[in-house]
Amino acid sequence: MLSEKETTRISKFLSLVLRHKPETIGIALDDNGWTDVAILLNKMSESGTPISMDVLRHIVDTNPKKRFAFSDTCDRIRANQGHSVDIELGYQTQLPPEILFHGTGANSVEAILSSGLQKMQRHHVHLSTDIDTAKNVGQRHGKPAIFKVLAEQMYKDGFAFYMSDNGVWLTGEVPAKYLELT
């Protein structure tokens, strides 16, 4: 099929157009982030990144972070979370585990301890259920720093939590008082 390098390159391109800049190839996302698969494949080909439906299915099925999802009929596709464009993913509020984790770069620790975790250009702050995932995320930003998030207490205090289709916990912000550096 595809080399790991080529699969990663296409996955990153899909993240760009399905999470941040659909206009890059001239597609539109509906209110819930979905776009037509046939149009996506056509526009990718026109933009110099031609792939087949089999390749797209392979990327969706094998992506270790489960970044993408097909509709039940496989005629539409969307990113599961991480959007910077205005969409409504339709997730329902859920009771989170007592503790969740957030990984970041060590250079951000001081600012986070001061002002908490902010969603920045994304729709939500992303949290994981395990330290290893948080560490992997943090390594993308240099030397990793891991925060323990008192998620259940936040929920009891009125903060909404959602779980994305790929198991990432989402919330609007995490005030500093709910954070502990591990």
OpenMM code with the backbone's topology and positions (N, CA, C; nanometers):
from openmm import Vec3, app, unit

residues = "MET LEU SER GLU LYS GLU THR THR ARG ILE SER LYS PHE LEU SER LEU VAL LEU ARG HIS LYS PRO GLU THR ILE GLY ILE ALA LEU ASP ASP ASN GLY TRP THR ASP VAL ALA ILE LEU LEU ASN LYS MET SER GLU SER GLY THR PRO ILE SER MET ASP VAL LEU ARG HIS ILE VAL ASP THR ASN PRO LYS LYS ARG PHE ALA PHE SER ASP THR CYS ASP ARG ILE ARG ALA ASN GLN GLY HIS SER VAL ASP ILE GLU LEU GLY TYR GLN THR GLN LEU PRO PRO GLU ILE LEU PHE HIS GLY THR GLY ALA ASN SER VAL GLU ALA ILE LEU SER SER GLY LEU GLN LYS MET GLN ARG HIS HIS VAL HIS LEU SER THR ASP ILE ASP THR ALA LYS ASN VAL GLY GLN ARG HIS GLY LYS PRO ALA ILE PHE LYS VAL LEU ALA GLU GLN MET TYR LYS ASP GLY PHE ALA PHE TYR MET SER ASP ASN GLY VAL TRP LEU THR GLY GLU VAL PRO ALA LYS TYR LEU GLU LEU THR".split()
positions = [
    Vec3(0.0853, -0.1188, 0.0000),
    Vec3(0.0000, 0.0000, 0.0000),
    Vec3(0.0885, 0.1232, 0.0000),
    Vec3(0.0914, 0.1999, 0.1083),
    Vec3(0.1721, 0.3218, 0.1185),
    Vec3(0.2823, 0.3037, 0.2213),
    Vec3(0.3910, 0.3758, 0.2013),
    Vec3(0.4953, 0.3767, 0.3037),
    Vec3(0.4427, 0.4526, 0.4259),
    Vec3(0.5060, 0.4304, 0.5398),
    Vec3(0.4651, 0.5000, 0.6621),
    Vec3(0.4819, 0.6516, 0.6452),
    Vec3(0.5891, 0.6903, 0.5772),
    Vec3(0.6161, 0.8325, 0.5541),
    Vec3(0.5056, 0.8951, 0.4693),
    Vec3(0.4635, 0.8257, 0.3650),
    Vec3(0.3581, 0.8783, 0.2768),
    Vec3(0.2233, 0.8805, 0.3485),
    Vec3(0.1952, 0.7782, 0.4277),
    Vec3(0.0720, 0.7751, 0.5061),
    Vec3(0.0679, 0.8942, 0.6023),
    Vec3(0.1796, 0.9222, 0.6689),
    Vec3(0.1877, 1.0355, 0.7617),
    Vec3(0.1680, 1.1670, 0.6870),
    Vec3(0.2300, 1.1801, 0.5710),
    Vec3(0.2172, 1.3035, 0.4926),
    Vec3(0.0711, 1.3283, 0.4543),
    Vec3(0.0030, 1.2256, 0.4076),
    Vec3(-0.1374, 1.2407, 0.3676),
    Vec3(-0.2254, 1.2666, 0.4890),
    Vec3(-0.1976, 1.1989, 0.6007),
    Vec3(-0.2742, 1.2201, 0.7234),
    Vec3(-0.2613, 1.3650, 0.7708),
    Vec3(-0.1415, 1.4204, 0.7651),
    Vec3(-0.1212, 1.5597, 0.8051),
    Vec3(-0.1956, 1.6552, 0.7112),
    Vec3(-0.1958, 1.6229, 0.5833),
    Vec3(-0.2690, 1.7052, 0.4873),
    Vec3(-0.4196, 1.6993, 0.5152),
    Vec3(-0.4696, 1.5791, 0.5447),
    Vec3(-0.6109, 1.5650, 0.5797),
    Vec3(-0.6442, 1.6433, 0.7067),
    Vec3(-0.5540, 1.6420, 0.8053),
    Vec3(-0.5755, 1.7213, 0.9265),
    Vec3(-0.5867, 1.8693, 0.8922),
    Vec3(-0.5011, 1.9152, 0.8041),
    Vec3(-0.5056, 2.0551, 0.7636),
    Vec3(-0.6412, 2.0905, 0.7039),
    Vec3(-0.6877, 2.0113, 0.6069),
    Vec3(-0.8110, 2.0494, 0.5359),
    Vec3(-0.9380, 2.0137, 0.6123),
    Vec3(-0.9342, 1.9128, 0.6993),
    Vec3(-1.0551, 1.8737, 0.7732),
    Vec3(-1.0650, 1.9381, 0.9111),
    Vec3(-0.9556, 1.9997, 0.9600),
    Vec3(-0.9580, 2.0620, 1.0922),
    Vec3(-0.9383, 2.2134, 1.0891),
    Vec3(-0.8631, 2.2601, 0.9901),
    Vec3(-0.8208, 2.3996, 0.9962),
    Vec3(-0.8499, 2.4830, 0.8712),
    Vec3(-0.8170, 2.4324, 0.7546),
    Vec3(-0.8253, 2.5140, 0.6331),
    Vec3(-0.8853, 2.4360, 0.5162),
    Vec3(-1.0159, 2.4100, 0.5212),
    Vec3(-1.0774, 2.3372, 0.4099),
    Vec3(-1.0651, 2.4131, 0.2781),
    Vec3(-1.0551, 2.5453, 0.2866),
    Vec3(-1.0441, 2.6268, 0.1655),
    Vec3(-0.9135, 2.6017, 0.0904),
    Vec3(-0.8156, 2.5394, 0.1553),
    Vec3(-0.6877, 2.5089, 0.0905),
    Vec3(-0.7089, 2.4318, -0.0389),
    Vec3(-0.8071, 2.3416, -0.0384),
    Vec3(-0.8352, 2.2642, -0.1605),
    Vec3(-0.9756, 2.2916, -0.2141),
    Vec3(-1.0443, 2.3865, -0.1547),
    Vec3(-1.1755, 2.4239, -0.2066),
    Vec3(-1.2901, 2.3343, -0.1649),
    Vec3(-1.2812, 2.2775, -0.0437),
    Vec3(-1.3948, 2.2001, 0.0068),
    Vec3(-1.4655, 2.2822, 0.1146),
    Vec3(-1.5850, 2.2386, 0.1487),
    Vec3(-1.6615, 2.3022, 0.2563),
    Vec3(-1.6953, 2.1959, 0.3601),
    Vec3(-1.6939, 2.2375, 0.4867),
    Vec3(-1.7372, 2.1506, 0.5957),
    Vec3(-1.8763, 2.1951, 0.6380),
    Vec3(-1.9655, 2.0993, 0.6654),
    Vec3(-2.0978, 2.1389, 0.7130),
    Vec3(-2.0880, 2.1790, 0.8607),
    Vec3(-2.1998, 2.2095, 0.9219),
    Vec3(-2.2015, 2.2588, 1.0598),
    Vec3(-2.1407, 2.1608, 1.1599),
    Vec3(-2.1366, 2.0332, 1.1241),
    Vec3(-2.0818, 1.9308, 1.2123),
    Vec3(-1.9440, 1.8813, 1.1674),
    Vec3(-1.8843, 1.9509, 1.0706),
    Vec3(-1.7493, 1.9180, 1.0272),
    Vec3(-1.7384, 1.8140, 0.9170),
    Vec3(-1.8499, 1.7677, 0.8652),
    Vec3(-1.8488, 1.6656, 0.7600),
    Vec3(-1.8290, 1.7283, 0.6226),
    Vec3(-1.7643, 1.6513, 0.5345),
    Vec3(-1.7557, 1.6872, 0.3934),
    Vec3(-1.7755, 1.5606, 0.3103),
    Vec3(-1.8180, 1.5789, 0.1876),
    Vec3(-1.8447, 1.4683, 0.0958),
    Vec3(-1.7130, 1.4016, 0.0552),
    Vec3(-1.7040, 1.2704, 0.0666),
    Vec3(-1.5815, 1.1966, 0.0353),
    Vec3(-1.5450, 1.2098, -0.1122),
    Vec3(-1.6414, 1.1980, -0.2017),
    Vec3(-1.6116, 1.2072, -0.3454),
    Vec3(-1.5551, 1.3448, -0.3805),
    Vec3(-1.6122, 1.4482, -0.3230),
    Vec3(-1.5615, 1.5839, -0.3484),
    Vec3(-1.4214, 1.5984, -0.2897),
    Vec3(-1.3997, 1.5474, -0.1667),
    Vec3(-1.2675, 1.5532, -0.1043),
    Vec3(-1.1629, 1.4862, -0.1936),
    Vec3(-1.1931, 1.3653, -0.2400),
    Vec3(-1.0971, 1.2930, -0.3244),
    Vec3(-1.0685, 1.3697, -0.4536),
    Vec3(-1.1733, 1.4261, -0.5150),
    Vec3(-1.1567, 1.5034, -0.6379),
    Vec3(-1.0709, 1.6271, -0.6134),
    Vec3(-1.1000, 1.7008, -0.5056),
    Vec3(-1.0267, 1.8241, -0.4758),
    Vec3(-0.8819, 1.7934, -0.4342),
    Vec3(-0.8606, 1.6817, -0.3662),
    Vec3(-0.7236, 1.6437, -0.3323),
    Vec3(-0.6442, 1.6148, -0.4591),
    Vec3(-0.7058, 1.5464, -0.5527),
    Vec3(-0.6400, 1.5168, -0.6802),
    Vec3(-0.6069, 1.6450, -0.7552),
    Vec3(-0.7032, 1.7363, -0.7618),
    Vec3(-0.6817, 1.8644, -0.8292),
    Vec3(-0.5707, 1.9459, -0.7638),
    Vec3(-0.5510, 1.9284, -0.6332),
    Vec3(-0.4506, 2.0067, -0.5609),
    Vec3(-0.3130, 1.9393, -0.5587),
    Vec3(-0.2998, 1.8259, -0.6259),
    Vec3(-0.1699, 1.7604, -0.6342),
    Vec3(-0.1459, 1.6510, -0.5323),
    Vec3(-0.2498, 1.6098, -0.4617),
    Vec3(-0.2385, 1.5006, -0.3647),
    Vec3(-0.3446, 1.3956, -0.3973),
    Vec3(-0.3294, 1.3285, -0.5130),
    Vec3(-0.4316, 1.2305, -0.5506),
    Vec3(-0.4226, 1.1037, -0.4657),
    Vec3(-0.5375, 1.0614, -0.4123),
    Vec3(-0.5449, 0.9345, -0.3402),
    Vec3(-0.6750, 0.8645, -0.3797),
    Vec3(-0.6771, 0.7359, -0.3605),
    Vec3(-0.7964, 0.6563, -0.3894),
    Vec3(-0.8803, 0.6402, -0.2637),
    Vec3(-1.0004, 0.5902, -0.2812),
    Vec3(-1.0870, 0.5612, -0.1668),
    Vec3(-1.0213, 0.4553, -0.0778),
    Vec3(-0.9531, 0.3587, -0.1371),
    Vec3(-0.8855, 0.2559, -0.0582),
    Vec3(-0.7769, 0.3165, 0.0303),
    Vec3(-0.7017, 0.4110, -0.0238),
    Vec3(-0.5975, 0.4773, 0.0544),
    Vec3(-0.6608, 0.5598, 0.1668),
    Vec3(-0.7674, 0.6333, 0.1344),
    Vec3(-0.8360, 0.7120, 0.2370),
    Vec3(-0.8886, 0.6215, 0.3480),
    Vec3(-0.9497, 0.5118, 0.3105),
    Vec3(-1.0019, 0.4168, 0.4102),
    Vec3(-0.8868, 0.3624, 0.4959),
    Vec3(-0.7734, 0.3320, 0.4332),
    Vec3(-0.6562, 0.2821, 0.5055),
    Vec3(-0.6097, 0.3852, 0.6082),
    Vec3(-0.6037, 0.5120, 0.5697),
    Vec3(-0.5583, 0.6176, 0.6607),
    Vec3(-0.6553, 0.6344, 0.7769),
    Vec3(-0.7843, 0.6337, 0.7483),
    Vec3(-0.8842, 0.6460, 0.8550),
    Vec3(-0.8763, 0.5259, 0.9496),
    Vec3(-0.8664, 0.4061, 0.8937),
    Vec3(-0.8681, 0.2839, 0.9748),
    Vec3(-0.7408, 0.2623, 1.0557),
    Vec3(-0.6265, 0.3085, 1.0054),
    Vec3(-0.4992, 0.2762, 1.0712),
    Vec3(-0.4372, 0.3933, 1.1459),
    Vec3(-0.4980, 0.5103, 1.1411),
    Vec3(-0.4407, 0.6242, 1.2107),
    Vec3(-0.4364, 0.5936, 1.3597),
    Vec3(-0.3162, 0.5939, 1.4200),
    Vec3(-0.3064, 0.5543, 1.5611),
    Vec3(-0.3825, 0.6472, 1.6559),
    Vec3(-0.4037, 0.7710, 1.6146),
    Vec3(-0.4761, 0.8660, 1.7006),
    Vec3(-0.6241, 0.8744, 1.6639),
    Vec3(-0.6666, 0.7946, 1.5670),
    Vec3(-0.8074, 0.7916, 1.5243),
    Vec3(-0.8593, 0.9336, 1.4994),
    Vec3(-0.7841, 1.0097, 1.4215),
    Vec3(-0.8166, 1.1504, 1.3958),
    Vec3(-0.9400, 1.1710, 1.3085),
    Vec3(-0.9756, 1.0711, 1.2274),
    Vec3(-1.0813, 1.0885, 1.1280),
    Vec3(-1.1889, 0.9817, 1.1428),
    Vec3(-1.3084, 1.0154, 1.0926),
    Vec3(-1.4192, 0.9195, 1.0966),
    Vec3(-1.5005, 0.9327, 0.9692),
    Vec3(-1.5490, 0.8199, 0.9231),
    Vec3(-1.6454, 0.8161, 0.8130),
    Vec3(-1.7860, 0.8161, 0.8715),
    Vec3(-1.8809, 0.8659, 0.7948),
    Vec3(-2.0223, 0.8495, 0.8302),
    Vec3(-2.0569, 0.7016, 0.8178),
    Vec3(-2.1732, 0.6638, 0.8669),
    Vec3(-2.2150, 0.5230, 0.8613),
    Vec3(-2.2143, 0.4672, 0.7199),
    Vec3(-2.2409, 0.5520, 0.6211),
    Vec3(-2.2458, 0.5075, 0.4817),
    Vec3(-2.1143, 0.5318, 0.4072),
    Vec3(-2.0143, 0.5816, 0.4764),
    Vec3(-1.8807, 0.6099, 0.4218),
    Vec3(-1.8816, 0.7097, 0.3064),
    Vec3(-1.9867, 0.7907, 0.2960),
    Vec3(-1.9892, 0.8905, 0.1888),
    Vec3(-1.9482, 1.0289, 0.2395),
    Vec3(-1.9299, 1.0403, 0.3720),
    Vec3(-1.8825, 1.1660, 0.4313),
    Vec3(-1.7700, 1.1347, 0.5294),
    Vec3(-1.6852, 1.2353, 0.5529),
    Vec3(-1.5702, 1.2191, 0.6422),
    Vec3(-1.5542, 1.3479, 0.7226),
    Vec3(-1.4990, 1.3335, 0.8440),
    Vec3(-1.4660, 1.4505, 0.9249),
    Vec3(-1.3502, 1.4159, 1.0181),
    Vec3(-1.2896, 1.5202, 1.0733),
    Vec3(-1.1915, 1.5029, 1.1800),
    Vec3(-1.2695, 1.4870, 1.3104),
    Vec3(-1.2176, 1.4071, 1.4018),
    Vec3(-1.2881, 1.3799, 1.5271),
    Vec3(-1.2819, 1.4939, 1.6272),
    Vec3(-1.1743, 1.5713, 1.6275),
    Vec3(-1.1615, 1.6868, 1.7143),
    Vec3(-1.0401, 1.7657, 1.6711),
    Vec3(-1.0149, 1.8783, 1.7401),
    Vec3(-0.8967, 1.9583, 1.7116),
    Vec3(-0.9189, 2.0676, 1.6096),
    Vec3(-1.0431, 2.0977, 1.5790),
    Vec3(-1.0747, 2.1979, 1.4779),
    Vec3(-1.0427, 2.3400, 1.5235),
    Vec3(-0.9993, 2.4205, 1.4294),
    Vec3(-0.9886, 2.5641, 1.4542),
    Vec3(-1.0959, 2.6387, 1.3755),
    Vec3(-1.1673, 2.5679, 1.2879),
    Vec3(-1.2806, 2.6278, 1.2168),
    Vec3(-1.4060, 2.6078, 1.3005),
    Vec3(-1.5049, 2.6904, 1.2789),
    Vec3(-1.6258, 2.6901, 1.3606),
    Vec3(-1.7202, 2.5779, 1.3186),
    Vec3(-1.7248, 2.4713, 1.3982),
    Vec3(-1.8170, 2.3606, 1.3740),
    Vec3(-1.8731, 2.3126, 1.5076),
    Vec3(-1.9792, 2.2368, 1.5026),
    Vec3(-2.0405, 2.1767, 1.6209),
    Vec3(-2.0327, 2.0256, 1.6031),
    Vec3(-1.9511, 1.9592, 1.6865),
    Vec3(-1.9301, 1.8161, 1.6722),
    Vec3(-2.0454, 1.7328, 1.7276),
    Vec3(-2.1346, 1.7941, 1.8027),
    Vec3(-2.2519, 1.7222, 1.8522),
    Vec3(-2.2251, 1.6295, 1.9690),
    Vec3(-2.1164, 1.6491, 2.0421),
    Vec3(-2.0871, 1.5640, 2.1560),
    Vec3(-2.1765, 1.6004, 2.2741),
    Vec3(-2.2101, 1.4999, 2.3534),
    Vec3(-2.2933, 1.5186, 2.4715),
    Vec3(-2.2049, 1.5281, 2.5958),
    Vec3(-2.2457, 1.6107, 2.6913),
    Vec3(-2.1727, 1.6243, 2.8171),
    Vec3(-2.1665, 1.4889, 2.8873),
    Vec3(-2.0479, 1.4572, 2.9404),
    Vec3(-2.0286, 1.3306, 3.0111),
    Vec3(-1.9505, 1.3539, 3.1398),
    Vec3(-1.9732, 1.2675, 3.2376),
    Vec3(-1.8958, 1.2683, 3.3606),
    Vec3(-1.7572, 1.2122, 3.3290),
    Vec3(-1.6508, 1.2908, 3.3500),
    Vec3(-1.5163, 1.2411, 3.3206),
    Vec3(-1.4643, 1.1544, 3.4342),
    Vec3(-1.3525, 1.0861, 3.4099),
    Vec3(-1.2858, 1.0167, 3.5200),
    Vec3(-1.2404, 1.1176, 3.6255),
    Vec3(-1.2077, 1.0698, 3.7426),
    Vec3(-1.1638, 1.1593, 3.8503),
    Vec3(-1.0431, 1.2430, 3.8063),
    Vec3(-0.9489, 1.1777, 3.7396),
    Vec3(-0.8245, 1.2427, 3.6983),
    Vec3(-0.8051, 1.2246, 3.5479),
    Vec3(-0.7663, 1.3326, 3.4800),
    Vec3(-0.7234, 1.3278, 3.3406),
    Vec3(-0.5856, 1.3924, 3.3333),
    Vec3(-0.5217, 1.3839, 3.2184),
    Vec3(-0.3863, 1.4360, 3.2029),
    Vec3(-0.3757, 1.5241, 3.0797),
    Vec3(-0.2832, 1.6188, 3.0857),
    Vec3(-0.2556, 1.7060, 2.9716),
    Vec3(-0.1049, 1.7184, 2.9562),
    Vec3(-0.0559, 1.6918, 2.8358),
    Vec3(0.0861, 1.7050, 2.8080),
    Vec3(0.1143, 1.8317, 2.7297),
    Vec3(0.2237, 1.8974, 2.7641),
    Vec3(0.2653, 2.0192, 2.6953),
    Vec3(0.4164, 2.0285, 2.7017),
    Vec3(0.4716, 2.1339, 2.6452),
    Vec3(0.6150, 2.1569, 2.6542),
    Vec3(0.6507, 2.2213, 2.7872),
    Vec3(0.7676, 2.1882, 2.8394),
    Vec3(0.8123, 2.2412, 2.9683),
    Vec3(0.8176, 2.3943, 2.9679),
    Vec3(0.8391, 2.4533, 2.8510),
    Vec3(0.8464, 2.5995, 2.8437),
    Vec3(0.7112, 2.6669, 2.8684),
    Vec3(0.6023, 2.5917, 2.8699),
    Vec3(0.4684, 2.6480, 2.8925),
    Vec3(0.4207, 2.6352, 3.0369),
    Vec3(0.4958, 2.5663, 3.1196),
    Vec3(0.4510, 2.5346, 3.2558),
    Vec3(0.4167, 2.6598, 3.3366),
    Vec3(0.5038, 2.7575, 3.3367),
    Vec3(0.4810, 2.8768, 3.4181),
    Vec3(0.3510, 2.9482, 3.3800),
    Vec3(0.3298, 2.9663, 3.2500),
    Vec3(0.2080, 3.0336, 3.2030),
    Vec3(0.0838, 2.9528, 3.2391),
    Vec3(0.0912, 2.8209, 3.2280),
    Vec3(-0.0238, 2.7359, 3.2595),
    Vec3(-0.0541, 2.7384, 3.4089),
    Vec3(0.0488, 2.7335, 3.4917),
    Vec3(0.0269, 2.7403, 3.6362),
    Vec3(-0.0349, 2.8739, 3.6763),
    Vec3(-0.0082, 2.9764, 3.5972),
    Vec3(-0.0621, 3.1089, 3.6255),
    Vec3(-0.2057, 3.1256, 3.5757),
    Vec3(-0.2314, 3.0843, 3.4512),
    Vec3(-0.3626, 3.1118, 3.3910),
    Vec3(-0.4426, 2.9878, 3.3528),
    Vec3(-0.3931, 2.8692, 3.3804),
    Vec3(-0.4648, 2.7467, 3.3468),
    Vec3(-0.4450, 2.7062, 3.2022),
    Vec3(-0.5158, 2.6020, 3.1633),
    Vec3(-0.5114, 2.5550, 3.0247),
    Vec3(-0.6202, 2.6242, 2.9449),
    Vec3(-0.5821, 2.6827, 2.8336),
    Vec3(-0.6759, 2.7531, 2.7461),
    Vec3(-0.6850, 2.6790, 2.6134),
    Vec3(-0.7978, 2.6872, 2.5482),
    Vec3(-0.8175, 2.6171, 2.4212),
    Vec3(-0.7432, 2.6814, 2.3050),
    Vec3(-0.6995, 2.8035, 2.3224),
    Vec3(-0.6258, 2.8790, 2.2200),
    Vec3(-0.7096, 2.8870, 2.0916),
    Vec3(-0.6552, 2.8428, 1.9769),
    Vec3(-0.7301, 2.8513, 1.8509),
    Vec3(-0.8205, 2.7302, 1.8272),
    Vec3(-0.8228, 2.6368, 1.9168),
    Vec3(-0.9060, 2.5174, 1.9008),
    Vec3(-1.0394, 2.5363, 1.9720),
    Vec3(-1.1271, 2.4407, 1.9536),
    Vec3(-1.2586, 2.4454, 2.0180),
    Vec3(-1.2524, 2.4044, 2.1641),
    Vec3(-1.1560, 2.3183, 2.1983),
    Vec3(-1.1492, 2.2622, 2.3328),
    Vec3(-1.0045, 2.2399, 2.3756),
    Vec3(-0.9848, 2.2249, 2.5055),
    Vec3(-0.8612, 2.1736, 2.5613),
    Vec3(-0.8707, 2.0210, 2.5501),
    Vec3(-0.7628, 1.9560, 2.5078),
    Vec3(-0.7604, 1.8113, 2.4893),
    Vec3(-0.6936, 1.7450, 2.6089),
    Vec3(-0.7580, 1.6414, 2.6627),
    Vec3(-0.7088, 1.5704, 2.7800),
    Vec3(-0.7101, 1.4205, 2.7542),
    Vec3(-0.6215, 1.3479, 2.8210),
    Vec3(-0.6157, 1.2030, 2.8034),
    Vec3(-0.6344, 1.1323, 2.9366),
    Vec3(-0.6633, 1.0034, 2.9279),
    Vec3(-0.6860, 0.9238, 3.0487),
    Vec3(-0.5576, 0.8654, 3.1043),
    Vec3(-0.4466, 0.8764, 3.0293),
    Vec3(-0.3233, 0.8155, 3.0771),
    Vec3(-0.2030, 0.9081, 3.0568),
    Vec3(-0.1053, 0.8897, 3.1417),
    Vec3(0.0162, 0.9727, 3.1399),
    Vec3(0.0957, 0.9518, 3.0118),
    Vec3(0.1037, 0.8283, 2.9625),
    Vec3(0.1842, 0.8014, 2.8427),
    Vec3(0.1364, 0.8812, 2.7224),
    Vec3(0.0050, 0.8881, 2.7031),
    Vec3(-0.0484, 0.9673, 2.5917),
    Vec3(-0.0145, 1.1139, 2.6114),
    Vec3(-0.0332, 1.1632, 2.7322),
    Vec3(-0.0014, 1.3037, 2.7616),
    Vec3(0.1472, 1.3316, 2.7371),
    Vec3(0.2322, 1.2381, 2.7743),
    Vec3(0.3763, 1.2553, 2.7526),
    Vec3(0.4078, 1.2620, 2.6039),
    Vec3(0.3458, 1.1744, 2.5252),
    Vec3(0.3666, 1.1761, 2.3798),
    Vec3(0.3235, 1.3092, 2.3194),
    Vec3(0.2120, 1.3634, 2.3664),
    Vec3(0.1652, 1.4933, 2.3188),
    Vec3(0.2649, 1.6019, 2.3598),
    Vec3(0.3086, 1.5981, 2.4841),
    Vec3(0.4017, 1.6976, 2.5340),
    Vec3(0.5343, 1.6991, 2.4596),
    Vec3(0.5790, 1.5822, 2.4150),
    Vec3(0.7060, 1.5722, 2.3429),
    Vec3(0.7032, 1.6457, 2.2096),
    Vec3(0.5851, 1.6692, 2.1566),
    Vec3(0.5752, 1.7447, 2.0310),
    Vec3(0.6129, 1.8910, 2.0531),
    Vec3(0.6196, 1.9331, 2.1791),
    Vec3(0.6472, 2.0726, 2.2126),
    Vec3(0.7813, 2.0883, 2.2841),
    Vec3(0.8715, 1.9920, 2.2659),
    Vec3(1.0012, 1.9961, 2.3336),
    Vec3(1.0024, 1.9012, 2.4516),
    Vec3(1.0750, 1.9400, 2.5555),
    Vec3(1.0785, 1.8582, 2.6769),
    Vec3(0.9380, 1.8553, 2.7356),
    Vec3(0.8815, 1.7342, 2.7562),
    Vec3(0.7413, 1.7276, 2.8003),
    Vec3(0.7212, 1.7610, 2.9477),
    Vec3(0.6077, 1.8199, 2.9747),
    Vec3(0.5594, 1.8440, 3.1107),
    Vec3(0.4168, 1.7898, 3.1153),
    Vec3(0.3848, 1.7203, 3.2230),
    Vec3(0.2536, 1.6567, 3.2344),
    Vec3(0.1767, 1.7179, 3.3510),
    Vec3(0.0541, 1.7568, 3.3227),
    Vec3(-0.0351, 1.8086, 3.4261),
    Vec3(-0.1416, 1.7051, 3.4577),
    Vec3(-0.1673, 1.6871, 3.5866),
    Vec3(-0.2813, 1.6084, 3.6320),
    Vec3(-0.3974, 1.7069, 3.6434),
    Vec3(-0.5114, 1.6703, 3.5861),
    Vec3(-0.6299, 1.7559, 3.5855),
    Vec3(-0.7352, 1.6928, 3.6765),
    Vec3(-0.7828, 1.7694, 3.7729),
    Vec3(-0.8858, 1.7216, 3.8651),
    Vec3(-1.0224, 1.7327, 3.7967),
    Vec3(-1.0431, 1.6441, 3.7005),
    Vec3(-1.1571, 1.6527, 3.6099),
    Vec3(-1.2914, 1.6316, 3.6802),
    Vec3(-1.3005, 1.5331, 3.7650),
    Vec3(-1.4286, 1.5070, 3.8320),
    Vec3(-1.4704, 1.6269, 3.9176),
    Vec3(-1.3737, 1.6874, 3.9853),
    Vec3(-1.4046, 1.8051, 4.0671),
    Vec3(-1.4492, 1.9211, 3.9779),
    Vec3(-1.3839, 1.9378, 3.8649),
    Vec3(-1.4251, 2.0422, 3.7696),
    Vec3(-1.5703, 2.0204, 3.7271),
    Vec3(-1.6028, 1.8948, 3.6945),
    Vec3(-1.7382, 1.8602, 3.6519),
    Vec3(-1.8392, 1.8946, 3.7619),
    Vec3(-1.8058, 1.8585, 3.8855),
    Vec3(-1.8939, 1.8895, 3.9992),
    Vec3(-1.9101, 2.0401, 4.0173),
    Vec3(-1.8068, 2.1155, 3.9762),
    Vec3(-1.8102, 2.2610, 3.9875),
    Vec3(-1.8730, 2.3284, 3.8651),
    Vec3(-1.9293, 2.2478, 3.7740),
    Vec3(-2.0056, 2.3042, 3.6630),
    Vec3(-1.9374, 2.3108, 3.5280),
    Vec3(-1.8182, 2.2535, 3.5139),
    Vec3(-1.7494, 2.2532, 3.3846),
    Vec3(-1.7979, 2.1345, 3.3016),
    Vec3(-1.8196, 2.1575, 3.1738),
    Vec3(-1.8665, 2.0519, 3.0832),
    Vec3(-1.7476, 1.9742, 3.0266),
    Vec3(-1.7648, 1.8437, 3.0151),
    Vec3(-1.6651, 1.7552, 2.9539),
    Vec3(-1.7341, 1.6726, 2.8460),
    Vec3(-1.6594, 1.6447, 2.7414),
    Vec3(-1.7089, 1.5653, 2.6289),
    Vec3(-1.6007, 1.4641, 2.5939),
    Vec3(-1.6424, 1.3508, 2.5375),
    Vec3(-1.5450, 1.2550, 2.4860),
    Vec3(-1.5618, 1.2471, 2.3359),
    Vec3(-1.4519, 1.2697, 2.2628),
    Vec3(-1.4566, 1.2626, 2.1173),
    Vec3(-1.4666, 1.1169, 2.0727),
    Vec3(-1.4944, 1.0972, 1.9467),
    Vec3(-1.5097, 0.9621, 1.8926),
    Vec3(-1.3835, 0.8778, 1.9069),
    Vec3(-1.2683, 0.9432, 1.9208),
    Vec3(-1.1434, 0.8682, 1.9338),
    Vec3(-1.0917, 0.8629, 2.0776),
    Vec3(-1.1781, 0.8937, 2.1753),
    Vec3(-1.1429, 0.8753, 2.3149),
    Vec3(-1.0684, 0.9898, 2.3808),
    Vec3(-1.0560, 1.1030, 2.3129),
    Vec3(-0.9929, 1.2201, 2.3726),
    Vec3(-1.0989, 1.2959, 2.4513),
    Vec3(-1.0652, 1.3337, 2.5754),
    Vec3(-1.1566, 1.4135, 2.6567),
    Vec3(-1.1383, 1.5598, 2.6212),
    Vec3(-1.2487, 1.6334, 2.6149),
    Vec3(-1.2487, 1.7732, 2.5731),
    Vec3(-1.3205, 1.8585, 2.6768),
    Vec3(-1.2688, 1.9783, 2.6995),
    Vec3(-1.3349, 2.0762, 2.7854),
    Vec3(-1.2946, 2.2151, 2.7377),
    Vec3(-1.3701, 2.3158, 2.7768),
    Vec3(-1.3450, 2.4510, 2.7286),
    Vec3(-1.2201, 2.5162, 2.7853),
    Vec3(-1.1881, 2.4874, 2.9105),
    Vec3(-1.0705, 2.5433, 2.9773),
    Vec3(-1.0463, 2.4627, 3.1033),
    Vec3(-0.9265, 2.4772, 3.1583),
    Vec3(-0.8956, 2.4167, 3.2876),
    Vec3(-0.8287, 2.5250, 3.3725),
    Vec3(-0.9042, 2.5844, 3.4653),
    Vec3(-0.8437, 2.6840, 3.5538),
    Vec3(-0.7277, 2.6232, 3.6333),
    Vec3(-0.6296, 2.7065, 3.6651),
    Vec3(-0.5069, 2.6608, 3.7318),
    Vec3(-0.5344, 2.5856, 3.8624),
    Vec3(-0.6420, 2.6196, 3.9337),
    Vec3(-0.6665, 2.5544, 4.0632),
    Vec3(-0.7006, 2.4046, 4.0491),
    Vec3(-0.7305, 2.3596, 3.9276),
    Vec3(-0.7598, 2.2171, 3.9033),
    Vec3(-0.6402, 2.1423, 3.8458),
    Vec3(-0.5244, 2.2052, 3.8451),
    Vec3(-0.4043, 2.1465, 3.7847),
    Vec3(-0.2980, 2.1134, 3.8887),
    Vec3(-0.2307, 2.0016, 3.8678),
    Vec3(-0.1139, 1.9651, 3.9466),
    Vec3(-0.0065, 1.9184, 3.8498),
    Vec3(0.1117, 1.9750, 3.8591),
    Vec3(0.2245, 1.9312, 3.7767),
    Vec3(0.2728, 1.7970, 3.8289),
    Vec3(0.2839, 1.6974, 3.7426),
    Vec3(0.3278, 1.5638, 3.7885),
    Vec3(0.4778, 1.5535, 3.7881),
] * unit.nanometer
topology = app.Topology()
chain = topology.addChain("A")
for resn in residues:
    res = topology.addResidue(resn, chain)
    for name in ("N", "CA", "C"):
        topology.addAtom(name, app.Element.getBySymbol(name[0]), res)
